[in-house]
Amino acid sequence: HHANSSPRIGSYVLVRARDSSSTAPVELPARRGIAQLRILPAILTDQSYTARLIRLNAEGPRDTVGEATGLLANRSDLYVTVYVDTAALMSGEYEIVLTPEAPSDSSSDHFMFRVQ
């Protein structure tokens, strides 16, 4: 733990609703730091996942802010954990796209969250 490292601001769970392809936005606090995002994928696999963090712009293109590869679901609770440093994020709406890395015809999961 370094003296200049960002504080941990909390853990948030992102789960898709059973009857919807979208998720209710999760609000991250205005306080900046490391947010732990626990994502329950719709498609469970023993293979790894790629997570892409995308900033949603009201008008214009969507910006990919970051990407993590080689993520594995926790064997005990099946969640994939992603850490996001909110100090690097502007206020606004974001989407995390979680995709299995194994070649298949499976689709990606999309999870929304908002930074105040």
NORKANOR-V404526 format. One line per field, one symbol per residue. ss: DSSP state (@ for helix, = for strand, . for the rest). burial: + if it has 16 or more other C-alpha atoms within 10 Angstrom, else -. Layout:
BEGIN
ss: ???
burial: ???
END
This chain:
BEGIN
ss: .......========..........===.....=======........========......=========.=.....=======@@@...=========........=======.
burial: --------+--+-+++------+--+-+---+++++++++++-----+++++++++--------------+++----+++++-+-+------+++++++++------++++++++-
END
